[in-house]
Amino acid sequence: MSTVLVVEDSVTQREMITDLLKGSGLSVTVATDGVEALEHIDGHRPDLIVLDIVMPRMNGYEVCRRLKSDPKTQDLPVVMCSSKGEEFDRYWGMKQGADAYIAKPFQPTELVGTVKQLLRG
């Protein structure tokens, strides 16, 4: 079973995304900010990361940049999931190395479909 790390500071969003992914047969772990996410990945590497952008301590752009610049984690798929839905935000997320960018509010099928597609990658 694939494991997805959901990095999201909003409890409501985190629970909703977790329930969605678990409901589609995935194992889910969570982190509440970028620093916690990097610490978690260091000890328990997930198969994919769903990453919010606006978070305390370290934002999603920085987390993604760090993951993609490290040879140990550069091939880890990252799905940015953010309320920052402007074209520029999407462009900037992809520029940091994100494999996909989903704007909130999203359709559950869009998130699950994107995650499953990247896990098959």
C-alpha positions as CSV (number, residue, x, y, z in Angstrom):
1,M,0.0,0.0,0.0
2,S,1.3,3.4,-0.9
3,T,1.9,6.0,1.8
4,V,1.0,9.7,1.3
5,L,2.3,12.4,3.5
6,V,-0.3,15.2,3.8
7,V,1.4,18.5,4.9
8,E,-1.4,21.0,5.8
9,D,-1.7,23.4,8.7
10,S,-5.5,23.6,8.6
11,V,-7.1,20.8,10.7
12,T,-10.3,20.8,8.5
13,Q,-8.4,20.6,5.2
14,R,-5.9,18.0,6.6
15,E,-8.7,15.7,7.8
16,M,-10.7,16.1,4.6
17,I,-7.7,15.2,2.4
18,T,-6.7,12.4,4.7
19,D,-10.2,10.9,4.6
20,L,-10.3,11.2,0.8
21,L,-7.0,9.4,0.4
22,K,-7.7,6.7,2.9
23,G,-11.0,6.2,1.3
24,S,-9.2,5.5,-2.0
25,G,-7.1,2.8,-0.4
26,L,-3.9,4.7,0.5
27,S,-2.1,4.9,3.8
28,V,-1.8,8.5,5.1
29,T,0.6,10.2,7.5
30,V,0.4,13.9,8.4
31,A,2.5,16.9,9.2
32,T,1.3,20.4,10.2
33,D,4.1,22.5,8.7
34,G,7.1,22.4,6.5
35,V,9.7,21.8,9.2
36,E,7.7,18.9,10.6
37,A,7.3,17.5,7.1
38,L,11.0,17.5,6.4
39,E,11.7,15.8,9.7
40,H,9.1,13.2,9.0
41,I,10.4,12.5,5.5
42,D,13.9,12.0,6.9
43,G,12.7,9.2,9.1
44,H,9.8,7.7,7.1
45,R,9.9,8.3,3.4
46,P,6.4,8.4,1.9
47,D,5.6,7.5,-1.6
48,L,4.1,10.9,-2.4
49,I,3.5,14.3,-0.7
50,V,0.4,16.5,-0.8
51,L,1.8,19.9,0.2
52,D,0.1,23.1,1.2
53,I,1.9,26.3,0.4
54,V,0.9,28.8,3.1
55,M,2.1,27.3,6.4
56,P,3.9,28.4,9.6
57,R,7.7,28.0,10.0
58,M,8.4,26.9,6.4
59,N,6.1,27.3,3.4
60,G,5.4,24.7,0.8
61,Y,7.6,26.3,-1.9
62,E,10.6,26.0,0.4
63,V,9.8,22.4,1.3
64,C,9.4,21.5,-2.3
65,R,12.7,23.2,-3.3
66,R,14.6,21.4,-0.5
67,L,13.1,18.0,-1.5
68,K,13.8,18.4,-5.2
69,S,17.4,19.6,-4.6
70,D,18.3,16.6,-2.4
71,P,19.4,13.5,-4.4
72,K,17.7,11.3,-1.8
73,T,14.3,12.9,-2.2
74,Q,14.4,14.5,-5.7
75,D,12.3,11.7,-7.3
76,L,9.6,11.9,-4.6
77,P,6.4,13.1,-6.2
78,V,5.0,16.4,-4.8
79,V,1.4,17.5,-5.3
80,M,1.0,21.2,-4.3
81,C,-2.5,21.8,-3.0
82,S,-3.2,25.4,-2.2
83,S,-5.8,28.1,-2.0
84,K,-3.3,30.2,-4.0
85,G,-5.0,29.4,-7.3
86,E,-3.7,32.1,-9.6
87,E,-1.8,31.2,-12.7
88,F,1.4,32.7,-11.3
89,D,1.1,30.5,-8.1
90,R,0.7,27.4,-10.2
91,Y,3.7,28.5,-12.4
92,W,5.8,29.2,-9.3
93,G,4.9,25.8,-7.7
94,M,5.9,23.9,-10.8
95,K,9.1,26.0,-11.0
96,Q,10.0,24.7,-7.5
97,G,9.7,21.2,-8.8
98,A,6.1,20.2,-7.9
99,D,4.8,17.3,-10.0
100,A,1.3,18.6,-9.9
101,Y,-0.6,21.7,-8.6
102,I,-4.2,21.6,-7.4
103,A,-6.0,24.7,-6.4
104,K,-8.4,24.7,-3.4
105,P,-11.3,24.2,-3.4
106,F,-10.7,21.1,-5.5
107,Q,-12.9,18.2,-6.7
108,P,-12.2,15.1,-4.7
109,T,-11.8,13.1,-7.9
110,E,-9.1,15.6,-9.1
111,L,-7.0,15.1,-6.0
112,V,-7.4,11.3,-5.8
113,G,-6.9,10.9,-9.6
114,T,-3.7,13.1,-9.6
115,V,-2.2,11.2,-6.6
116,K,-3.0,7.8,-8.1
117,Q,-1.6,8.8,-11.5
118,L,1.7,10.0,-9.9
119,L,2.0,6.9,-7.7
120,R,1.7,4.7,-10.9
121,G,4.3,7.1,-12.5
